[in-house]
Amino acid sequence: MPTTAQEAVKPIKSGDNVFVHSAAAIPRHLIAAMTERHSEVRGVNIYIRYTLKVMLHIRT
Protein backbone atom coordinates (compact mmCIF):
# COMPACT_ATOMS: atom_id res chain seq x y z
CA MET A 1 0.00 0.00 0.00
CA PRO A 2 1.41 3.44 -0.94
CA THR A 3 2.62 5.57 1.93
CA THR A 4 3.34 8.80 0.07
CA ALA A 5 1.63 10.76 -2.68
CA GLN A 6 4.62 10.07 -4.94
CA GLU A 7 4.21 6.31 -4.46
CA ALA A 8 0.45 6.54 -5.01
CA VAL A 9 0.85 8.07 -8.49
CA LYS A 10 3.65 5.77 -9.70
CA PRO A 11 1.21 3.40 -11.47
CA ILE A 12 -0.02 6.22 -13.73
CA LYS A 13 1.39 5.73 -17.21
CA SER A 14 1.27 7.63 -20.48
CA GLY A 15 -2.20 7.70 -22.03
CA ASP A 16 -4.03 6.97 -18.77
CA ASN A 17 -7.24 8.69 -17.72
CA VAL A 18 -7.27 9.99 -14.15
CA PHE A 19 -10.53 10.97 -12.46
CA VAL A 20 -10.37 13.36 -9.51
CA HIS A 21 -13.42 13.92 -7.35
CA SER A 22 -13.64 16.83 -4.97
CA ALA A 23 -16.61 15.81 -2.83
CA ALA A 24 -14.83 16.50 0.44
CA ALA A 25 -11.66 18.21 -0.71
CA ILE A 26 -9.42 18.28 -3.76
CA PRO A 27 -6.46 15.91 -3.15
CA ARG A 28 -3.83 18.63 -3.64
CA HIS A 29 -0.91 16.40 -2.63
CA LEU A 30 -1.83 13.76 -5.21
CA ILE A 31 -2.30 16.35 -7.95
CA ALA A 32 1.07 17.90 -7.07
CA ALA A 33 2.71 14.46 -7.19
CA MET A 34 1.17 13.84 -10.62
CA THR A 35 2.49 17.13 -11.98
CA GLU A 36 5.98 16.34 -10.65
CA ARG A 37 6.01 13.43 -13.12
CA HIS A 38 5.32 15.63 -16.17
CA SER A 39 8.61 14.63 -17.82
CA GLU A 40 7.94 10.88 -17.31
CA VAL A 41 4.45 10.52 -18.79
CA ARG A 42 2.64 12.00 -21.78
CA GLY A 43 -1.00 12.29 -22.77
CA VAL A 44 -2.52 11.74 -19.33
CA ASN A 45 -6.10 13.03 -19.30
CA ILE A 46 -7.20 14.43 -15.95
CA TYR A 47 -10.93 14.76 -15.38
CA ILE A 48 -12.07 16.76 -12.37
CA ARG A 49 -15.59 16.45 -11.09
CA TYR A 50 -16.74 19.44 -9.16
CA THR A 51 -20.29 19.54 -7.89
CA LEU A 52 -22.08 22.79 -7.23
CA LYS A 53 -25.13 22.64 -5.03
CA VAL A 54 -27.89 24.98 -6.01
CA MET A 55 -29.19 26.69 -2.93
CA LEU A 56 -32.90 26.98 -3.53
CA HIS A 57 -33.66 28.22 -0.03
CA ILE A 58 -32.00 31.60 -0.61
CA ARG A 59 -34.53 34.29 -1.38
CA THR A 60 -33.65 37.28 -3.52
Backbone hydrogen bonds in HBPLUS format (Angstrom, degrees):
<---DONOR---> <-ACCEPTOR-->    atom                        ^
c    i                          cat <-CA-CA->   ^        H-A-AA   ^      H-
h    n   atom  resd res      DA  || num        DHA   H-A  angle D-A-AA Bond
n    s   type  num  typ     dist DA aas  dist angle  dist       angle   num
A0008-ALA N   A0004-THR O   3.01 MM   4  6.27 150.4  2.10 145.6 154.3     1
A0009-VAL N   A0005-ALA O   3.18 MM   4  6.44 140.7  2.34 148.3 156.1     2
A0010-LYS N   A0007-GLU O   3.36 MM   3  5.30 156.2  2.42  99.4 106.3     3
A0012-ILE N   A0009-VAL O   3.11 MM   3  5.63 156.5  2.17 116.3 123.3     4
A0016-ASP N   A0013-LYS O   3.10 MM   3  5.78 154.3  2.17 146.1 146.0     5
A0015-GLY N   A0042-ARG O   3.00 MM  27  6.47 134.5  2.21 146.9 160.2     6
A0045-ASN N   A0016-ASP O   2.98 MM  29  6.43 153.8  2.05 159.0 163.0     7
A0018-VAL N   A0045-ASN O   2.75 MM  27  6.10 167.4  1.77 170.1 173.7     8
A0047-TYR N   A0018-VAL O   2.79 MM  29  6.14 167.1  1.80 166.8 171.4     9
A0020-VAL N   A0047-TYR O   2.75 MM  27  6.06 167.8  1.76 169.3 172.1    10
A0049-ARG N   A0020-VAL O   2.87 MM  29  6.26 165.1  1.89 169.6 174.6    11
A0022-SER N   A0049-ARG O   3.34 MM  27  6.43 153.1  2.42 165.5 168.2    12
A0028-ARG N   A0026-ILE O   2.76 MM   2  5.60 126.4  2.05 115.9  99.2    13
A0030-LEU N   A0027-PRO O   3.08 MM   3  5.51 122.7  2.42 108.8 122.3    14
A0031-ILE N   A0027-PRO O   3.06 MM   4  6.37 161.9  2.10 157.6 163.3    15
A0032-ALA N   A0028-ARG O   2.87 MM   4  6.03 159.0  1.92 149.3 155.4    16
A0033-ALA N   A0029-HIS O   2.99 MM   4  6.14 152.3  2.06 138.2 145.8    17
A0034-MET N   A0030-LEU O   2.92 MM   4  6.19 149.4  2.01 145.7 154.1    18
A0035-THR N   A0031-ILE O   3.00 MM   4  6.30 159.5  2.05 150.0 154.9    19
A0036-GLU N   A0032-ALA O   3.02 MM   4  6.27 139.0  2.20 142.9 153.9    20
A0037-ARG N   A0034-MET O   3.05 MM   3  5.46 148.8  2.15 107.6 116.8    21
A0038-HIS N   A0035-THR O   3.20 MM   3  5.27 155.4  2.26 114.9 113.5    22
A0040-GLU N   A0037-ARG O   2.82 MM   3  5.28 155.2  1.88 120.0 128.4    23
A0041-VAL N   A0037-ARG O   3.33 MM   4  6.56 145.5  2.45 162.7 172.5    24
